[in-house]
Amino acid sequence: MRLFTRTAVVTSAVLLGGLGAAAAPSMAAEQVTAATQTATAKYDCGSYGVIDVSLDASAEGGVGSLYLTNDSIRFPVEIPADSTSTALTLQRPDGNTVTFSGTSNPAIPAGGKATVGPLTGPVEAGDRLDSYIPAAGSSDVSARLTILGVENTCKAVTKQSPGAFAF
């Protein structure tokens, strides 16, 4: 199944950048959940500011799928289908992280909202995954998105609301 994640990591002037890395799905994990879960979090995307990211998630058979969408930031140019590279890192309560990645997106017309996914990554029964907030001063990022060759990175500044995804 897929995991929807709406993310506000896009450009307001030229291009968008900054989400997504993938991890190999665990084939040993049992089917987790088919229900879609939705959450939001704030991400600091540098020169693009702090933006609200909406996340929708689901998983099946040990593989989580994510879609990232931002309703408020619009692309100034057309973005062809499957032309993005995105990585989003989420964190387990024990501090370990899971990265979801992918290169899929629908065609986005000039002025259209940013949508990427599916991003896939491994999930295990009992996983609780929330925004990964890098430590102060760390060079780590929560999200990385490359569109038309332009990369943007973002750091989560809040945990997900209403809470972590539970699988």
C-alpha positions in Angstrom: 0.0 0.0 0.0 1.2 3.5 0.0 2.0 6.0 2.6 0.9 9.5 1.9 3.0 12.3 3.1 2.2 15.9 2.3 5.3 18.0 2.5 5.8 21.7 2.1 9.3 21.5 0.7 9.1 23.5 -2.5 10.4 26.6 -4.1 8.5 29.9 -4.2 10.7 31.4 -6.8 12.4 28.9 -9.1 12.4 25.3 -8.1 11.6 22.9 -5.3 14.1 20.7 -3.5 14.5 18.5 -0.5 13.0 15.2 0.4 13.6 11.6 0.1 16.0 8.7 0.5 15.0 5.1 0.4 15.7 2.1 2.4 15.3 -1.5 1.3 12.0 -3.0 2.4 12.2 -5.8 4.9 10.7 -8.9 3.3 10.6 -10.7 6.6 8.1 -8.3 8.2 4.6 -9.4 8.2 1.7 -7.4 6.7 1.4 -4.3 8.8 -1.6 -2.2 8.0 -3.7 -1.1 5.0 -5.2 1.9 6.6 -4.0 5.3 5.6 -2.7 7.5 8.5 -2.4 11.3 8.2 -0.3 13.7 10.1 1.3 17.1 9.8 4.6 18.6 10.9 6.7 21.7 10.4 9.9 21.6 8.5 12.6 24.3 8.2 13.6 24.4 4.5 16.2 27.2 4.8 15.6 30.0 2.3 12.1 28.6 1.7 11.2 29.1 5.3 9.4 27.0 7.9 6.5 25.1 6.1 3.7 22.8 7.2 4.1 19.3 5.8 1.1 16.9 5.6 2.0 13.2 5.8 -0.2 10.3 4.7 1.1 6.8 5.4 0.2 3.2 4.9 2.0 -0.1 4.8 1.5 -3.7 3.7 3.8 -6.7 4.0 6.6 -4.8 5.7 6.8 -2.1 3.1 5.7 1.4 3.8 4.7 3.9 1.1 4.6 7.7 1.4 3.2 10.5 -0.7 4.3 14.1 0.0 2.1 17.0 -0.9 2.3 20.7 -0.2 -0.9 22.8 -0.9 0.6 26.2 -0.2 3.8 26.3 -2.3 3.4 26.2 -6.1 6.0 25.4 -8.8 6.7 28.3 -11.1 7.5 25.9 -14.0 6.1 22.6 -15.3 7.6 19.5 -13.5 7.5 16.3 -15.7 6.2 13.1 -14.2 8.8 10.9 -12.4 11.5 13.6 -12.5 12.0 14.1 -8.7 14.3 12.3 -6.3 13.0 12.4 -2.7 14.1 11.0 0.6 12.3 11.5 4.0 13.7 10.2 7.3 11.4 9.2 10.1 12.4 8.2 13.6 11.5 5.3 16.0 11.1 6.0 19.7 14.5 4.2 20.3 16.3 6.9 18.2 16.9 4.6 15.1 15.7 6.1 11.8 14.0 4.8 8.7 14.4 6.5 5.3 11.7 6.4 2.7 12.8 7.3 -0.9 11.6 7.3 -4.4 11.7 9.0 -7.8 8.0 9.2 -8.6 5.7 12.2 -9.0 2.8 13.0 -11.1 3.2 15.6 -13.9 2.9 19.0 -12.2 1.8 22.0 -14.3 3.3 25.4 -13.8 1.6 26.9 -10.8 0.6 23.4 -9.5 1.1 22.1 -6.0 4.1 19.9 -5.1 3.3 16.2 -4.9 5.9 13.4 -4.7 5.7 9.7 -4.1 5.4 7.0 -3.5 8.4 6.9 -1.3 9.0 3.4 0.1 10.9 2.1 3.1 10.8 -0.8 5.5 8.4 -1.0 8.4 8.0 -3.6 11.1 4.9 -4.7 13.0 4.8 -2.5 16.1 6.8 0.4 14.5 6.0 3.9 15.6 7.5 6.4 13.2 7.6 10.2 13.8 9.4 13.2 12.3 13.1 13.0 12.6 14.3 16.2 14.2 18.1 16.4 13.9 20.1 17.6 16.9 21.0 21.3 17.1 24.1 21.9 15.2 23.9 18.6 13.3 24.4 18.5 9.6 21.7 15.8 9.4 18.6 16.5 7.4 15.0 15.2 7.7 14.2 15.5 4.0 16.0 15.9 0.7 14.2 16.7 -2.6 15.8 17.1 -6.0 13.7 18.6 -8.8 15.1 19.5 -12.2 18.6 19.1 -10.8 18.1 21.5 -7.9 18.4 20.0 -4.4 16.7 21.4 -1.3 17.0 20.0 2.2 14.8 20.5 5.2 14.9 19.7 8.9 11.8 18.8 10.9 11.2 21.3 13.7 8.1 19.6 15.2 6.9 16.1 15.8 3.9 14.9 13.8 0.4 15.9 14.9 -1.8 14.1 15.9 1.2 11.8 16.5 3.5 9.1 15.2 2.4 6.6 12.6 1.7 3.3 14.3 2.1 0.1 12.3 
